[in-house]
Amino acid sequence: MKENKFNQKKFRELLKKGIGLRTQKEFAAQAGMSPATINRMLNEDVIARPKIKTLEALTNHMHNVTYSELMDACGYETPGIEEVVRGLESDISDFFAFSDGISFFPSMEAMFERLHSFVQRDGVQIVRVKEKENTGDDIPGNIKEKGAEEETIVSINWRYNNCECQTEFHVYYILTKGNKVIIVDNDIDKPYDAPAEAKKNYIQHTVIVSTKYSPKALRLLENIFGGVLPGGDVEILPATYAGYGFEVHGTPEGFVDFLNTHSDTFCDSKENAQLYRRVAVDGEDPEEVFKKYGYSAFSVGPCAVIADIMKKETGDEYLYYTEDDSLPEDMRNSCIMNRAEYDFIERLSNDTKYYLYECARELKLPTFGVVYYNTTIQKAVCWQYNTETFEA
């Protein structure tokens, strides 16, 4: 595999984008990694190039960053979709061939589970393996001679980069009196006669729908996937979070005074005490001292310190929300906020009101109270379904 230079800066940008507003701890748990590993990849001055398996684990839990983007940033060459399809179908063939053409399973579901585990390739996310309704087609004579009594279609839905894919093939089997399944043959290695209207979207037994295809091509294949698939570029919608706190623009003027006032809260660990001493005693620049301090990929720096202190003192989920660069410049804002449940604003309690007032006064911020944070969300059209074709 051809290897190029590891672009650490680009990799970190993509990692931050993929994590989004999740905390490092939340994302690490979803990706099956330790929070320390995620933190190291985001914040250490120099990091080793992540392994391909690591990039695959990251991609499986990102909705706005592709496997090929991470691979490219890390200097790896990404296989094309045709190479991946042929490799995956070869894996399916190997799955059945390992038992000399005959395999025993307690049930069809058990076979699906084994197949799902067996067919794993770098960058490929297997969505599901399922049985389609029996077509009623006649079993080919040469397969009947092997003893096959039943046939079904196995359908594997999977994703790779910007492609939604579906691989289908026939399996011929015997069902015993105890409902055990004996696989006799399959047609994954045989030529597939794709529907004429969609032939150009097929590679062997696999139909491919790229999210970068034209809307016309996507509509053509809606019936195959049973849902309305995304066409063209990902559609981004504006969104607003509502909560309680204050807007910030960079490090507030009163940050050092605030840190001194709340030093007992902040210095609850040896590491935090050392950071505090560098600012309060040694006079170092807070931006430099706290550039790696934070609890999410975006929420780092002095404002993350403020949010952390407020969270510890109140027990409320104060977070530092940074500008969303997907928005036009005149709509971007950043804030420290305890987001309201369902973004439904209620009257502030006196305790909350006076606590926010004291914090804003110490930080020398002009306003406090209800805050609205402007951000974006992706339109999840891939989970909108066509009522007429869903059952099929």
C-alpha positions, 0 to 999 in steps of 0.5 A: 500500500502506498504511503504518504506523509502524515498530516497531523494538523488535518487529522486533528481537524477531522477528529474534532469535526467527527467528535462534534459536541460529544465529550472525549469520554463519551466518544471514546466509549462509543469507539471502544477506546480509552479517553486518554487515547482520544485526548492524546490524539487531540492534544499532544504536540507530536503523535504517532500516525494512527493505525488503519484499524484505529481509523476504522473504529473512529469512522464507525462513530462519525457521521460527518467524516469519511474513512477516506478523509482520515486515511488521506490525512494519515498518509494511507492510500484508500482502496477504491469502491470496486476493489472493496466490493470484489474483496468483500464478495471474495470474503463471502465466498471464502466463508462458505468454501472453508467447509468444503461447500457444506456448512451446518448452522443451528439456524439461519439467524446463526449463519447470519451472525457468523457471516457478519463477523467473518466479513470485516474489511478496513473501512467497511461498516456492515449495517445488517445481514438479513434474509429476503423473502423467498423468491419462489425461483426454481433451484437449478438442477445441478444444485438440486442434485447436491440435495438442496431443497430450499433457497433464499436470498441473503442481503448484506447492507454496508457502507464505505466512504460516501457509498451505501451498498447492498450485496445480494446472493442466493443460498441453497440449503436443507432444513432438517427436522430439528430446524437446523440448516445445512448449506449446500451451495450459493451463487456469490461466485456466479455472474449476476444479471442486474436489472437493466435500469440499474446495471451501471450501479452494480459491481458483480452482486453489489449495487452501489449508491454514492451520496455524491450521485445525482438525485435522479440516480438516487431516486432510481435506487430508492426501492432497492434500499427501502428508504430515501437516500441522501443525494448530492452534498450532505444537507446542513440545517441551522439549529439553535440551542437555548440555555442559561449562561453568557456569551463569550468572545475569546478569553474574558477580560476578568478571567485571571480574577475569576480563577483566583476567586474560584481557585479552591474549586479549580485546584481539586487535583495536582494537575489543576493546581500546577496549571493554576500556579503557572497563571496566578504565580508565574504569570504565564499566558492563560491561553497557552497554559490552558490550550489543552484543557477541556472535556470535549474536542472543541471545548478547550482553553480558558473558557473551558476552565470557566465552564468546568468551575461552574459545573463543579460549583452548581452541579449543572451541565455548563459547557463551553460552546465554540463557534460553528464554522459551518455557519455564515460569520455573522451568525456565529457565536460562542457561549458558556451555557447550561443547555435547557431541557428540550431547549425550553426556556423557563424563568431563572431561579433566584439562586441561578440568577445571582450565581450567573450575575456574580460570574459575569461580574467577575469575568467583566462580561456585559450580559448574562441569563438566557443564551441562544447558541447558533449551530448546525445539524445534518439532515438525516434523510437516510433514515426517512423511509418511503411508505410505499416501498418500505415493506418490499 
